[in-house]
Amino acid sequence: MSEPRELVEHFFRHEFGRLGAVLTRSLGVRRLELVEDVVQAALVQALETWSRRGVPEDPGGWLYRTARNLAIDALRREQTLTRVLPRVAEDAEQESSPLETHFADEIGDEPLRLLFVCCHEAVPAESRVALALRMVCGFGTAEIARALLTTEVNVQKRIERARDRLRALDVQFDTPAAAQLCARLDAVLAVVYLLFSQGCHVTHGDVPIRRDLCDEARRLARMLATHPVGDVPAVHALLALMCFHGARFDARVALDGAIVLLEEQDRAAWNWTDVREGMAWLARSAAGDELTRYHVEAGIAWEHCRAATFADTDWRRIAELYDTLDRIAPSPLNALNRAVAEAYLHGPQAGLDRLAAVPPENVPARYPGWHTVIGELHFRLGRYSDAESAWQEALRLTTARADREFLQRRLALCQLEGGEPVVGS
């Protein structure tokens, strides 16, 4: 990762939340917008400066110092030389050790603390997740919109609403009391889950899996599990889910970067250490009577892992689990995945019938996966014209290179009017 652009992109994902957390501690929660601006500006400066002068010995420390100085300059322009500016300056004066050590020591668990701040119970639920994805995960507006199946305009409104609410409440960056942490845990888990999901199923860009996002999600979840507030079945179930999906990463992508469908994956290439860890977390998640979406989704992922071959997959059990999931956490994507299971149980027409029964207002208008599955089911029935129409619509909505190449290969099969079509990934 020697190229400046690649290194900046790497640090953007890895350090955005850390930089934001450190600066929020100094500047205060009411200045979240300023924190976001200076972190982004520091990353832009890194791209420009590193391209000319080369990558510094300590990239993380360089970014931290640059973002801090930008924040000080902004405060001076605003003429807010109050208690905030001395606090930021005091942080700078404490740099007696090498920057890398200083930066690492300073972070501690602050990204997780910032996550709990963003998920304040007084902020509307939909706004909490959007703000946390922006401030802790560094997601852009378009990424958040895709993750939440909404529009970019709605996302921006949610983020602004959350900032305004936190500013009005004058929320502090101190670790909340245990009762407040418990009240915010569901929203925190939703963010960690979406962070992992966006890494696991990348919706734009040149790589089909963003392991850095998945690793950060697992790190946050493991950190939660070590805290009394987070040592609960829902967190254990989410960790099991992550382990089961992560176990298949090496087999999901071919050497040329192409997507390898579940049916075609070499199960010997799965990471069985991850599977065993997932089994341990799943066993811990069974304590008590709580049943969350993470329990059910972990159960679905486990069904795929425990099948010796694709033909051994218990699709009836998977269909039942998707029915349960839709009762706990209704979503059009549950209906889509349930239709796939139905197609394996009773044939592709049964899957199409199930999708046709979904009310039009519940169909995610800009989700390419919906049209991809419809195309697969039509193709399996020999309806090549219908399959082509569905895949063309999916292609129109797709921005991820691997997904576009996959759809282009499927469209080529329509021209041949043959082959062995498959469903699932």
ABEGO torsion letter per residue (X at the ends): XABAAAAAAAAAAAAAAAAAAAAAAAAEAAAAAAAAAAAAAAAAAAAAAAAAAEBBABAAAAAAAAAAAAAAAAAAAAGBBBAAAAAAAAAAAABABBAAAAAAAAAEAAAAAAAAAAABAABBAAAAAAAAAAAAAGBBAAAAAAAAGBBAAAAAAAAAAAAAAAAAAGBBABBBBAAAAAAAAAAAAAAAAAAAAAAABBABEABABBAAAAAAAAAAAAAAAABAAABBAAAAAAAAAAAAAAAAAAAABBAAGBBBBAAABBAAABBAAAAAAAAAAAAAAABEABBBAAAAAAAAAAAAAABABAAABBAAAAAAAAAAAAAABBBAAAAAAAAAAAAAAAEAAAAAAAAAABBAAABBAABAAAAAAAAAAAAAAGBAAAAAAAAAAAAAABABAAAAAAAAAAAAAAAAGBEBBBBEX
